[in-house]
Amino acid sequence: MYVSLINSAAKVADQLVDLVGKLPEQFAEQRAYFLEHEDRLKDTGMDPKWPRRRGSQVGFIAQSMAGAKWGLSPGSSREYVRQVQPKKSPRVPRVIMRGGLTDDLI
């Protein structure tokens, strides 16, 4: 199932609720959680920080909805997740090989 959610607006909020309602039975628990907190889900879809890239939207929804059962707003929920989520490890330099020659470390 593919749905394009581009803009942060009431239309996106309604599309999110519609999409959640159509989740397959294997996601019944997640569907129930989202629909139990439908107002928060709609707030997430109307958030001015709504990401335009599809790949970022899933994480945005997950982080926004993580604190719904404790009454956290979507923004507060995302902030809490940022505070408790471990930081990514620093990038480790690696050697790039091109045409049999070793380039500088990136």
N, C-alpha and C positions, 0 to 999 in steps of 0.2 A: 504494500500500500504506500503510495507516494502522495504527499500533500505539500505544496509549496506555501510556506508561511513567510511572507516577505516583510510586511510592515507591522509596526506596533499600533494596533487600533482595535476597536470593538469587533471588527470583522475577524481579526486574528484570534481574539479571545473566544469568539463563538466557534471558530474552526478548531481550536484546541479542545474545547468541550466535545464537539462532534467527533473529532478524531479519537479521543479517549473512550467515548461511548462505543466506538467500533473496534476496540482492541480485541484480539482473539481471546478465546476462553482460557488459554494458557497464561494470560496476564490478568486474570480475574481479580487477584488481590491488588495489583497496581491500579486497575480500573476503579475498583471500589474506593481506594485511598484518594485518587484524584477527584472522583465525583463527590466524595464526602466533603472535600475542600474545594468545591467548584468555584466559590467566590475568589479564593486565592489563585486558582488556575487562571481565571479570567484576568485578575490583576496582573499576573505574570505576562499574559499575552498583550496587555495594554501598557506594559512598562516602557518608559522612554528609552531604557537601555537595551531593549529587545535587539538581539544580534541579527544582522542581515544574512550572515553566512549560515546555511543550513546545518553544517557540521557543529556549529557553536550553539545552535538553538536547543539541542537535546540536553547538553550540559547545563545550559541556562535554566531550562525547565526543572531539571533534577535538583539543582542547587536552590532554586527559588521555592520549590515545594517540599524540600527536606524538613523544614521546621514547621510545616503547616499544623501538624498534630499538637504542637506546643503553642500554637497561636502566634507564631512569628510571621511578620509580613514577608513577602517575597524578598525585598531588599535586605531585611535583617537576617533572613535565612541564608542568603548568599554571603553576607559578611561573616556570619558564624562559620560557614563552611570554609571560607578563606582562612580564618584564624586557626581552625583545627586540622585542616588538610596539610599534610607534610609538604614542604617545599620540594620542588623538583631538584634532583642532584645537579650540580654544576656540569656544564658541558665538558666532556673529556675530549682533549685534542685527538685528532686521528690523522693518519697519513693517507693521502690520496695518490693513487697510481694512475698515470696517464701515459699511454704509449710506452710502458716499461720504465718511465722515469718517475722518480718520487718527487712530488710537489711539496711545497711548504705545508706545515701543519695548519689546519684550519681551526 
